Amino acid sequence: MELIQEKPDLADYLAADDAIDHGHPLVRETAARLRAEASDAYAYAETAYVFVRDTIPHSQDTGDPRVTWRASDVIAQRTGICYAKAHALAALLRAEGVPAALCYQRLTDDDGSNAVIHGLVAVRLPGCGGWSRQDPRGNKPGVDARFSTDGERLAFPVRPEFGEVDYPELYAAPHPAVLRALRAAPDRPYLWRTLPSAL
């Protein structure tokens, strides 16, 4: 899939903000520990991806009612939905100088109903020919997302026949609709009822 940059300056995809708070000591410590296990930027990106995918459960899968949205909170509390996990991965990547963008899909149920926006990360690694999307959502039966810069291995390939969409834009910060929903939710059941359905 062809990704379109919203902002031309690569530095935008290394910046910190309220959600991608990679200056936070916990994010920095976690990134440094993961970086010590990696031989280069590619290995680090994959290590950070696996850490978020596998050690921070998706709160819907576990029934955890807590809502996290700031990367440091996602790492500290070890829970979050797709958006929160994407914020955590973007923060870990940016903490070690790897450009990371947020990107989104519109997904539906098998009959095309109940549309919802799903959050991903795009990473730009040297020698990999541009941006590649990664899905740190977390695997479960029927979902087998993998880190890959050679063909996407996302949790949910879109099905256009059901109105599903891959949004091509890259965002340096979380989409405002996503951040509003996360910040306003007192718990995950409430969040589930108020997730954005389109961008």
C-alpha positions in Angstrom: 0.0 0.0 0.0 1.3 3.5 -0.9 1.5 5.7 2.2 1.2 9.4 1.9 3.1 11.7 4.3 0.9 14.5 5.8 4.0 16.4 6.9 7.1 16.6 4.7 9.6 17.0 7.6 10.9 13.7 8.9 11.6 15.3 12.2 7.9 15.4 12.8 7.9 11.6 13.1 10.6 11.8 15.8 8.9 14.4 18.0 7.3 13.9 21.4 3.8 15.0 22.4 1.3 14.2 25.2 0.5 10.8 23.9 3.9 9.8 22.4 5.9 10.9 25.5 9.2 9.3 24.7 11.1 11.7 27.0 9.4 10.0 30.0 11.9 8.0 32.1 10.0 4.7 31.8 9.9 5.0 28.0 13.6 5.9 27.9 14.5 3.0 30.2 12.5 0.5 28.3 13.9 1.7 25.0 17.5 1.5 26.3 16.9 -2.0 27.6 15.4 -3.2 24.3 18.1 -1.4 22.3 20.8 -3.3 24.2 19.3 -6.6 22.8 19.4 -5.3 19.1 22.4 -5.1 16.7 21.0 -2.3 14.5 17.9 -0.1 13.8 16.0 -2.9 12.1 16.6 -5.3 14.9 15.6 -2.7 17.4 12.4 -1.9 15.6 11.4 -5.5 15.5 12.4 -6.0 19.2 10.3 -3.0 20.2 7.4 -4.2 18.1 7.4 -7.7 19.6 7.7 -6.2 23.1 4.5 -4.1 22.6 2.6 -6.8 20.7 3.4 -9.6 23.1 3.9 -8.1 26.6 1.2 -5.4 26.6 -2.1 -7.3 26.2 -5.0 -5.7 24.3 -7.5 -4.7 26.9 -10.5 -6.0 25.0 -8.8 -9.5 24.8 -8.2 -9.6 28.6 -11.3 -7.8 29.7 -9.2 -5.0 31.4 -11.5 -2.0 32.0 -8.7 0.5 32.2 -8.2 3.0 29.4 -4.6 4.1 28.6 -3.6 6.6 25.9 -0.2 8.0 26.9 2.7 5.7 25.9 4.3 5.8 29.4 1.0 4.7 31.0 0.6 1.9 28.4 4.0 0.6 29.3 3.6 1.1 33.0 0.1 -0.5 33.3 0.7 -3.1 30.5 -2.7 -2.6 28.9 -4.3 -0.7 26.1 -6.4 -0.9 22.9 -4.8 -0.7 19.5 -4.4 3.1 19.6 -2.7 3.0 22.9 -0.4 0.2 21.9 0.5 2.1 18.7 1.4 5.2 20.8 3.7 3.0 22.9 5.4 1.5 19.9 5.8 4.9 18.3 7.3 6.3 21.5 9.8 3.4 21.8 10.9 3.8 18.2 11.2 7.5 18.3 13.2 7.3 21.6 15.9 5.5 19.7 15.8 7.8 16.6 13.6 5.6 14.4 10.9 7.6 12.6 7.5 6.4 13.4 4.1 7.6 12.2 0.5 6.7 13.2 -1.9 5.4 10.6 -5.3 3.9 10.5 -7.8 1.5 9.0 -11.6 1.4 9.0 -12.7 -2.1 9.8 -16.2 -3.6 10.1 -17.9 -6.8 11.3 -18.3 -9.6 8.7 -21.6 -8.1 7.4 -20.2 -4.6 7.0 -21.8 -3.2 10.2 -20.2 -1.7 13.3 -17.4 0.2 11.6 -14.5 1.2 13.8 -11.1 2.9 13.3 -8.1 0.6 14.0 -4.7 2.1 14.8 -1.4 1.1 13.3 2.2 2.3 13.2 4.3 3.0 10.1 8.1 2.8 10.5 10.8 4.1 8.3 14.1 2.1 8.5 17.3 2.7 6.5 17.5 0.6 3.4 13.9 -0.6 3.5 12.6 1.7 0.8 10.2 4.0 2.6 7.5 3.4 5.2 6.1 0.1 6.3 3.0 -0.4 8.4 3.1 -2.6 11.5 0.3 -3.7 13.7 1.2 -4.2 17.4 -2.4 -4.9 18.4 -1.5 -8.4 19.8 -2.2 -11.8 18.4 -5.0 -14.1 19.3 -6.8 -17.0 17.5 -7.4 -15.8 14.0 -5.0 -12.9 14.3 -1.3 -13.4 13.4 0.4 -10.0 12.9 4.1 -10.0 12.3 6.9 -7.4 12.0 7.7 -7.1 8.3 9.2 -4.5 6.0 8.9 -6.9 3.0 5.1 -7.2 2.6 2.6 -6.3 5.3 1.6 -8.8 8.0 -1.2 -6.9 9.7 -3.8 -8.2 12.1 -6.6 -7.3 9.8 -6.2 -7.0 6.0 -9.0 -4.7 4.8 -12.0 -6.1 2.9 -13.2 -3.4 0.5 -16.4 -5.3 -0.2 -17.5 -4.6 3.4 -16.6 -0.9 3.2 -13.3 -1.4 5.0 -10.5 1.1 4.2 -6.8 1.5 4.5 -6.3 5.2 5.1 -3.0 6.2 3.4 -2.2 9.2 5.5 0.7 9.2 8.0 0.2 11.2 11.2 2.9 12.6 13.4 0.5 12.8 16.3 -2.7 10.8 17.1 -5.7 11.7 15.0 -7.8 14.2 17.1 -10.9 11.9 16.9 -8.9 9.0 18.4 -7.4 11.1 21.2 -10.8 12.6 22.1 -12.3 9.2 22.4 -9.5 7.9 24.6 -9.3 10.9 26.9 -13.1 11.1 27.4 -13.6 7.4 28.3 -13.8 6.5 32.0 -13.4 2.8 31.2 -13.1 0.5 28.2 -16.8 -0.5 27.9 -17.6 3.2 27.5 -14.7 3.7 25.1 -16.0 0.7 23.0 -19.3 2.5 22.5 -17.6 5.8 21.5 -14.8 4.7 19.2 -14.6 6.7 16.0 -16.1 5.0 12.9 -14.5 7.1 10.2 -11.7 9.7 9.8 
